[in-house]
């Protein structure tokens, strides 16, 4: 699983914010987050959506992408003749 997690983190750097915590070293964080088993993979979507844990018994990169991708927000806009000038001026 560590290999899959690291692969996901590398492939999706800049798309998702990804982190990990060693509960042996940082027990207070795991206590606060109520992490009771290893490994726990948790998705923290933008507020006000609650967190969700991913089933780690069947963990793979595809599953993680699917779970995290549900919360991805597409912020792209279509550039047209009507909004081109504004777009260029606002985000040089």
C-alpha positions as CSV (number, residue, x, y, z in Angstrom):
1,X,0.0,0.0,0.0
2,X,2.8,2.4,0.7
3,X,4.0,2.1,-2.9
4,X,0.5,2.8,-4.2
5,X,0.1,5.8,-1.8
6,X,3.5,7.3,-2.9
7,X,2.7,6.7,-6.5
8,X,-0.7,8.5,-6.1
9,X,1.0,11.4,-4.2
10,X,3.7,11.8,-7.0
11,X,1.2,11.6,-9.9
12,X,-1.3,14.0,-8.3
13,X,1.1,16.6,-6.8
14,X,-0.5,20.0,-7.4
15,X,-4.0,18.5,-8.0
16,X,-4.7,17.3,-4.5
17,X,-3.2,18.2,-1.1
18,X,-1.7,14.9,0.2
19,X,-0.1,14.2,3.5
20,X,0.6,11.4,5.9
21,X,1.1,11.0,9.6
22,X,3.1,8.5,11.6
23,X,0.8,7.7,14.6
24,X,3.7,6.2,16.5
25,X,5.5,9.6,16.4
26,X,2.5,11.9,16.4
27,X,-0.1,10.1,18.6
28,X,-1.9,13.4,19.5
29,X,-2.9,14.0,15.9
30,X,-4.2,10.5,15.5
31,X,-6.1,10.7,18.8
32,X,-7.6,14.0,17.8
33,X,-8.7,12.6,14.4
34,X,-9.9,9.3,16.0
35,X,-7.6,7.1,13.9
36,X,-7.9,3.7,15.4
37,X,-6.4,1.4,12.7
38,X,-3.4,1.3,10.4
39,X,-3.5,2.2,7.7
40,X,-6.3,4.8,7.6
41,X,-6.8,6.8,4.4
42,X,-9.0,9.8,4.9
43,X,-10.3,12.3,2.4
44,X,-10.8,15.9,3.7
45,X,-13.0,17.7,1.2
46,X,-13.6,21.4,1.3
47,X,-15.9,22.6,4.1
48,X,-18.8,21.8,4.8
49,X,-18.5,18.3,3.3
50,X,-17.6,15.8,6.1
51,X,-14.5,13.6,5.9
52,X,-14.7,10.1,4.5
53,X,-12.4,7.1,5.1
54,X,-11.4,4.8,2.2
55,X,-11.6,1.1,2.7
56,X,-7.9,0.1,2.9
57,X,-8.5,-3.6,2.7
58,X,-9.1,-3.1,-1.0
59,X,-6.9,-0.1,-1.4
60,X,-5.4,0.8,-4.7
61,X,-4.5,4.0,-6.6
62,X,-7.7,3.7,-8.8
63,X,-9.9,3.7,-5.7
64,X,-8.1,6.6,-4.2
65,X,-8.3,8.7,-7.4
66,X,-12.0,7.9,-7.6
67,X,-12.7,8.8,-4.0
68,X,-10.6,12.0,-4.0
69,X,-11.9,13.0,-7.5
70,X,-15.5,13.2,-6.3
71,X,-14.5,16.4,-4.5
72,X,-12.4,18.0,-7.2
73,X,-13.7,21.3,-8.4
74,X,-13.2,22.3,-12.0
75,X,-12.3,26.0,-12.0
76,X,-11.6,26.3,-15.7
77,X,-13.4,28.8,-17.8
78,X,-14.1,29.1,-21.5
79,X,-12.3,32.0,-23.2
80,X,-14.4,33.8,-25.8
81,X,-14.1,37.0,-27.7
82,X,-16.4,38.6,-25.1
83,X,-14.3,37.7,-22.0
84,X,-10.8,37.5,-23.5
85,X,-9.7,41.0,-22.6
86,X,-11.0,40.8,-19.0
87,X,-9.4,37.4,-18.6
88,X,-5.9,38.6,-19.7
89,X,-6.1,41.7,-17.6
90,X,-7.2,40.0,-14.4
91,X,-4.7,37.1,-14.4
92,X,-1.5,38.2,-16.1
